[in-house]
Amino acid sequence: MNQTVKIRLESVGKSFAHGRHAEQTLTVLEGVSLDVLAGEFVCLLGPSGCGKSTILNLLAGFERQDQGRLSLDGRPIQGPSPQRGMVFQQPNLFPWLTVLQNVVFGPRMARQAQQDYLPAARHYLQQIGLEKYADHYPWQLSGGMRQRVALARAWLPGPQVLLMDEPFGALDAQTRLVMQDLLNRIWAQTGTTIVFVTHDVDEALFLADRIVLMSAHPGRVREIIDVPFARPRRPDALFLERAYAPIKKQILQALREESSHMLGQAPLELPADAPDVAAKVA
């Protein structure tokens, strides 16, 4: 992997107005520092309300930090840019546009010539298995198909960084596995740097090079876990890896502790011989 730092967060803090009075604020992020390497796949994992989505919004340029510095290739992030694509939990497609028209919406609005983006758009539709649905409308597609369209739309401009906020969270388990495999394949081909928010431990272990565990609010980086599994990966084969269960247990225990802190309760310790449990936390 390229060892060049692509994204850097240095002591980043962010607060929002809170309560009935404007002077009241809630600190969402505090002292967050993180380097993401070029071409790396990083997953942010933590309890609800720890600021994972806020980090993505700051990186996308939708919000501005109150403290610290965010940079891309050493240059400060000061607003939205085509260099940084965003994929949300909901596909947010335009219902009056066809699949192809949704995919090319960005370049078309930028008044680029069709010959510059149309072949690539059709290539991505082929990659996601929807070339036969180019003239269909979103309401004619399943949820998973709509999210595939959103993925192609985000990748078409050739972003250097793709920011993904629980993009598969609303999908059923089977469709989610298909989407994870699809994302892995396109990422391997493009080398795009990805920052991916999830609540699903298995998803993070399957997709990520590194997992960033966040503390309960105010969000801080609690620890960073290197995922040791070789690529390409298959979800069914991962379960057979000797390191899989210990890493998953470590992450689940950390998430339980942080969720307990958020609720003001003592954390529940997992017994040494605890069987594998559901990976969806928070």
SEMAR-335842 format. One record per residue (C-alpha): x, y, z; chain; residue in one letter; residue number from 0. Coordinates in Angstrom, 3 decimals. Example, Ala and Ser with C-alpha at 12.3 -4.5 7.8 and 13.67 -1.06 7.14 Angstrom:
2
NODE         X         Y         Z  mol  type  seq
NODE    12.300    -4.500     7.800    A     A    0
NODE    13.670    -1.060     7.140    A     S    1
END
This chain:
282
NODE         X         Y         Z  mol  type  seq
NODE     0.000     0.000     0.000    A     M    0
NODE     1.090     3.562    -0.700    A     N    1
NODE     2.462     5.019     2.566    A     Q    2
NODE     1.636     8.621     1.577    A     T    3
NODE    -0.752    10.336     3.981    A     V    4
NODE    -3.888    11.287     2.049    A     K    5
NODE    -6.101    12.597     4.854    A     I    6
NODE    -4.892    14.095     8.113    A     R    7
NODE    -6.953    15.141    11.127    A     L    8
NODE    -4.985    17.045    13.769    A     E    9
NODE    -6.602    17.653    17.187    A     S   10
NODE    -9.994    18.217    15.569    A     V   11
NODE   -12.856    19.429    17.729    A     G   12
NODE   -16.464    20.195    16.864    A     K   13
NODE   -19.408    21.479    18.916    A     S   14
NODE   -23.021    22.211    18.031    A     F   15
NODE   -25.641    24.449    19.579    A     A   16
NODE   -27.547    22.553    22.241    A     H   17
NODE   -30.647    23.240    24.272    A     G   18
NODE   -32.914    26.271    24.250    A     R   19
NODE   -30.186    28.898    24.490    A     H   20
NODE   -27.775    29.684    21.684    A     A   21
NODE   -24.809    29.898    24.053    A     E   22
NODE   -25.291    26.261    25.115    A     Q   23
NODE   -23.156    23.866    23.109    A     T   24
NODE   -22.603    20.113    22.921    A     L   25
NODE   -19.073    18.926    22.176    A     T   26
NODE   -19.317    16.130    19.615    A     V   27
NODE   -15.622    15.674    18.777    A     L   28
NODE   -12.612    16.463    20.932    A     E   29
NODE    -8.935    16.145    20.060    A     G   30
NODE    -9.403    13.723    17.155    A     V   31
NODE    -6.135    12.992    15.345    A     S   32
NODE    -5.886    10.439    12.534    A     L   33
NODE    -3.867     9.811     9.376    A     D   34
NODE    -5.431     7.913     6.470    A     V   35
NODE    -3.017     6.644     3.833    A     L   36
NODE    -3.558     6.937     0.088    A     A   37
NODE    -5.609     3.980    -1.148    A     G   38
NODE    -6.430     2.825     2.377    A     E   39
NODE    -9.831     1.519     3.489    A     F   40
NODE   -10.559     2.810     7.004    A     V   41
NODE   -13.724     2.021     8.983    A     C   42
NODE   -14.975     4.249    11.808    A     L   43
NODE   -16.727     2.231    14.497    A     L   44
NODE   -18.262     3.449    17.742    A     G   45
NODE   -21.456     3.958    19.743    A     P   46
NODE   -24.257     6.137    18.401    A     S   47
NODE   -23.580     9.817    18.941    A     G   48
NODE   -19.773     9.519    19.054    A     C   49
NODE   -19.273    11.787    16.042    A     G   50
NODE   -18.542     9.296    13.252    A     K   51
NODE   -20.871    11.006    10.773    A     S   52
NODE   -19.611    14.399    11.915    A     T   53
NODE   -16.089    13.378    10.899    A     I   54
NODE   -17.383    12.486     7.424    A     L   55
NODE   -19.229    15.808     7.135    A     N   56
NODE   -16.061    17.671     8.112    A     L   57
NODE   -14.011    15.723     5.554    A     L   58
NODE   -16.665    16.351     2.903    A     A   59
NODE   -16.554    20.080     3.650    A     G   60
NODE   -20.213    20.237     4.691    A     F   61
NODE   -19.196    21.423     8.183    A     E   62
NODE   -16.222    23.341     9.591    A     R   63
NODE   -14.288    22.226    12.639    A     Q   64
NODE   -14.044    24.488    15.701    A     D   65
NODE   -10.543    23.360    16.619    A     Q   66
NODE    -7.706    21.634    14.852    A     G   67
NODE    -6.943    21.065    11.201    A     R   68
NODE    -8.143    18.773     8.431    A     L   69
NODE    -6.154    18.366     5.246    A     S   70
NODE    -6.145    16.443     1.978    A     L   71
NODE    -2.696    15.966     0.431    A     D   72
NODE    -1.396    18.555     2.879    A     G   73
NODE    -3.898    21.240     1.845    A     R   74
NODE    -6.634    22.402     4.241    A     P   75
NODE   -10.178    21.159     3.571    A     I   76
NODE   -12.274    24.315     3.290    A     Q   77
NODE   -15.443    23.183     1.525    A     G   78
NODE   -17.003    20.527    -0.734    A     P   79
NODE   -14.998    19.290    -3.710    A     S   80
NODE   -15.394    16.655    -6.460    A     P   81
NODE   -12.181    15.160    -5.058    A     Q   82
NODE   -14.256    13.918    -2.103    A     R   83
NODE   -17.365    11.885    -2.954    A     G   84
NODE   -20.059    11.026    -0.415    A     M   85
NODE   -22.388     8.027    -0.198    A     V   86
NODE   -25.197     8.183     2.377    A     F   87
NODE   -27.312     5.485     4.013    A     Q   88
NODE   -30.182     6.390     1.692    A     Q   89
NODE   -29.361     6.551    -2.047    A     P   90
NODE   -31.117     9.933    -2.510    A     N   91
NODE   -31.758     9.390    -6.201    A     L   92
NODE   -33.873    11.779    -8.265    A     F   93
NODE   -37.116     9.854    -8.927    A     P   94
NODE   -37.824    11.709   -12.188    A     W   95
NODE   -34.462    10.710   -13.689    A     L   96
NODE   -33.483     7.320   -15.096    A     T   97
NODE   -30.679     5.216   -13.662    A     V   98
NODE   -28.192     6.519   -16.241    A     L   99
NODE   -29.354    10.115   -15.792    A     Q  100
NODE   -28.870     9.813   -12.027    A     N  101
NODE   -25.367     8.422   -12.453    A     V  102
NODE   -24.255    11.241   -14.794    A     V  103
NODE   -26.046    14.035   -12.926    A     F  104
NODE   -22.866    15.591   -11.501    A     G  105
NODE   -20.803    15.815   -14.709    A     P  106
NODE   -23.901    16.912   -16.622    A     R  107
NODE   -24.562    19.771   -14.191    A     M  108
NODE   -20.889    20.719   -14.505    A     A  109
NODE   -21.524    21.020   -18.257    A     R  110
NODE   -18.924    18.444   -19.181    A     Q  111
NODE   -19.058    16.982   -22.675    A     A  112
NODE   -20.989    13.704   -22.873    A     Q  113
NODE   -18.097    11.933   -24.557    A     Q  114
NODE   -16.008    12.659   -21.464    A     D  115
NODE   -18.284    10.922   -18.974    A     Y  116
NODE   -20.825     8.716   -20.758    A     L  117
NODE   -18.491     5.780   -21.547    A     P  118
NODE   -17.300     5.734   -17.921    A     A  119
NODE   -20.897     5.881   -16.665    A     A  120
NODE   -21.845     2.867   -18.752    A     R  121
NODE   -18.703     1.086   -17.533    A     H  122
NODE   -19.745     1.590   -13.909    A     Y  123
NODE   -23.286     0.438   -14.662    A     L  124
NODE   -21.757    -2.737   -16.058    A     Q  125
NODE   -19.548    -3.063   -12.969    A     Q  126
NODE   -22.569    -2.884   -10.662    A     I  127
NODE   -24.641    -5.207   -12.867    A     G  128
NODE   -27.243    -2.632   -13.885    A     L  129
NODE   -26.382    -1.962   -17.519    A     E  130
NODE   -29.752    -3.455   -18.529    A     K  131
NODE   -31.541    -1.037   -16.181    A     Y  132
NODE   -30.024     2.184   -17.539    A     A  133
NODE   -33.417     3.472   -18.695    A     D  134
NODE   -35.359     2.397   -15.599    A     H  135
NODE   -36.464     4.798   -12.889    A     Y  136
NODE   -35.541     4.468    -9.199    A     P  137
NODE   -39.038     3.388    -8.197    A     W  138
NODE   -38.643     0.379   -10.498    A     Q  139
NODE   -35.569    -0.867    -8.585    A     L  140
NODE   -35.037    -2.693    -5.307    A     S  141
NODE   -33.310    -0.992    -2.385    A     G  142
NODE   -30.030    -2.722    -3.101    A     G  143
NODE   -30.170    -1.763    -6.779    A     M  144
NODE   -30.807     1.875    -5.874    A     R  145
NODE   -27.797     1.869    -3.576    A     Q  146
NODE   -25.690     0.432    -6.373    A     R  147
NODE   -26.755     3.378    -8.535    A     V  148
NODE   -25.699     5.759    -5.750    A     A  149
NODE   -22.325     4.004    -5.601    A     L  150
NODE   -21.792     4.380    -9.355    A     A  151
NODE   -22.832     8.057    -9.177    A     R  152
NODE   -20.285     8.725    -6.423    A     A  153
NODE   -17.463     6.943    -8.253    A     W  154
NODE   -18.064     8.427   -11.734    A     L  155
NODE   -16.254    11.754   -11.155    A     P  156
NODE   -13.169     9.807   -10.089    A     G  157
NODE   -12.906    11.098    -6.521    A     P  158
NODE    -9.626    10.691    -4.692    A     Q  159
NODE   -11.537    10.001    -1.485    A     V  160
NODE   -14.895     8.297    -0.985    A     L  161
NODE   -16.741     8.999     2.271    A     L  162
NODE   -19.424     6.430     3.111    A     M  163
NODE   -21.939     6.887     5.937    A     D  164
NODE   -23.463     3.479     6.713    A     E  165
NODE   -24.340     2.978     3.038    A     P  166
NODE   -25.575    -0.591     3.550    A     F  167
NODE   -27.274    -0.115     6.908    A     G  168
NODE   -30.811    -0.189     5.516    A     A  169
NODE   -30.301    -3.316     3.390    A     L  170
NODE   -31.198    -6.895     4.239    A     D  171
NODE   -28.362    -9.240     5.212    A     A  172
NODE   -28.054   -10.994     1.854    A     Q  173
NODE   -28.082    -7.784    -0.184    A     T  174
NODE   -25.615    -6.260     2.247    A     R  175
NODE   -23.109    -9.060     1.594    A     L  176
NODE   -23.468    -8.544    -2.160    A     V  177
NODE   -22.875    -4.801    -1.771    A     M  178
NODE   -19.836    -5.328     0.455    A     Q  179
NODE   -18.286    -7.656    -2.119    A     D  180
NODE   -19.094    -5.200    -4.928    A     L  181
NODE   -17.529    -2.325    -3.015    A     L  182
NODE   -14.402    -4.382    -2.333    A     N  183
NODE   -14.010    -5.249    -5.999    A     R  184
NODE   -14.401    -1.676    -7.295    A     I  185
NODE   -12.123    -0.323    -4.560    A     W  186
NODE    -9.424    -2.844    -5.523    A     A  187
NODE    -9.649    -1.677    -9.144    A     Q  188
NODE    -9.677     2.073    -8.470    A     T  189
NODE    -7.405     2.446    -5.445    A     G  190
NODE    -9.698     5.134    -4.045    A     T  191
NODE    -9.115     6.120    -0.418    A     T  192
NODE   -12.237     5.188     1.576    A     I  193
NODE   -13.462     6.305     4.997    A     V  194
NODE   -16.463     4.161     5.900    A     F  195
NODE   -18.793     4.560     8.889    A     V  196
NODE   -20.506     1.435    10.195    A     T  197
NODE   -22.040    -0.043    13.347    A     H  198
NODE   -21.426    -3.601    12.119    A     D  199
NODE   -18.275    -5.314    13.416    A     V  200
NODE   -18.323    -8.093    10.812    A     D  201
NODE   -18.677    -5.522     8.044    A     E  202
NODE   -15.698    -3.562     9.372    A     A  203
NODE   -13.537    -6.690     9.654    A     L  204
NODE   -14.412    -7.723     6.103    A     F  205
NODE   -13.856    -4.329     4.468    A     L  206
NODE   -11.199    -2.413     6.400    A     A  207
NODE    -7.443    -2.212     6.410    A     D  208
NODE    -7.746    -0.466     9.776    A     R  209
NODE   -10.633     0.024    12.199    A     I  210
NODE   -10.788     3.254    14.193    A     V  211
NODE   -12.680     2.704    17.452    A     L  212
NODE   -14.322     5.882    18.726    A     M  213
NODE   -15.161     6.678    22.333    A     S  214
NODE   -18.591     7.836    23.504    A     A  215
NODE   -19.189    11.555    23.146    A     H  216
NODE   -17.304    13.690    23.042    A     P  217
NODE   -15.873    11.474    20.325    A     G  218
NODE   -12.174    10.670    20.531    A     R  219
NODE   -10.021     7.995    18.927    A     V  220
NODE    -9.982     5.239    21.540    A     R  221
NODE    -7.772     2.834    19.600    A     E  222
NODE    -6.865     1.810    16.075    A     I  223
NODE    -6.893    -1.857    15.089    A     I  224
NODE    -4.939    -3.187    12.110    A     D  225
NODE    -6.997    -5.832    10.316    A     V  226
NODE    -4.550    -8.686     9.606    A     P  227
NODE    -6.497   -10.645     6.997    A     F  228
NODE    -5.036   -10.933     3.506    A     A  229
NODE    -6.920    -9.721     0.457    A     R  230
NODE    -8.963   -10.632    -1.474    A     P  231
NODE   -11.345   -11.653     1.310    A     R  232
NODE   -14.468   -13.774     1.466    A     R  233
NODE   -16.871   -13.349     4.407    A     P  234
NODE   -17.350   -17.095     4.832    A     D  235
NODE   -13.580   -17.707     4.856    A     A  236
NODE   -12.916   -14.936     7.383    A     L  237
NODE   -14.781   -16.831    10.083    A     F  238
NODE   -12.170   -19.593     9.793    A     L  239
NODE    -9.264   -17.230    10.476    A     E  240
NODE    -7.697   -17.910    13.878    A     R  241
NODE    -7.442   -14.179    14.668    A     A  242
NODE   -11.046   -13.413    13.745    A     Y  243
NODE   -12.811   -14.308    16.999    A     A  244
NODE   -10.254   -12.599    19.317    A     P  245
NODE   -10.312    -9.351    17.314    A     I  246
NODE   -14.088    -9.351    17.143    A     K  247
NODE   -14.332    -9.977    20.881    A     K  248
NODE   -11.876    -7.128    21.555    A     Q  249
NODE   -13.953    -4.727    19.456    A     I  250
NODE   -17.267    -5.813    20.972    A     L  251
NODE   -15.913    -5.363    24.497    A     Q  252
NODE   -14.648    -1.872    23.659    A     A  253
NODE   -18.001    -0.918    22.147    A     L  254
NODE   -19.840    -2.256    25.198    A     R  255
NODE   -17.624    -0.186    27.476    A     E  256
NODE   -18.193     2.979    25.472    A     E  257
NODE   -21.942     2.403    25.198    A     S  258
NODE   -22.079     1.800    28.954    A     S  259
NODE   -20.196     5.034    29.624    A     H  260
NODE   -22.700     6.869    27.460    A     M  261
NODE   -25.592     5.368    29.468    A     L  262
NODE   -23.858     5.903    32.812    A     G  263
NODE   -23.701     2.165    33.544    A     Q  264
NODE   -20.881    -0.167    34.508    A     A  265
NODE   -19.612    -2.060    31.425    A     P  266
NODE   -20.499    -5.728    31.081    A     L  267
NODE   -17.431    -7.942    30.867    A     E  268
NODE   -17.500   -10.775    28.366    A     L  269
NODE   -16.485   -14.111    29.914    A     P  270
NODE   -13.364   -15.723    28.478    A     A  271
NODE   -15.377   -18.581    26.975    A     D  272
NODE   -18.182   -16.375    25.621    A     A  273
NODE   -19.569   -17.625    22.309    A     P  274
NODE   -19.633   -15.342    19.285    A     D  275
NODE   -22.492   -12.885    19.533    A     V  276
NODE   -24.310   -10.571    17.189    A     A  277
NODE   -21.957    -7.997    15.660    A     A  278
NODE   -24.486    -5.185    15.458    A     K  279
NODE   -23.872    -2.853    18.366    A     V  280
NODE   -25.397     0.501    19.311    A     A  281
END
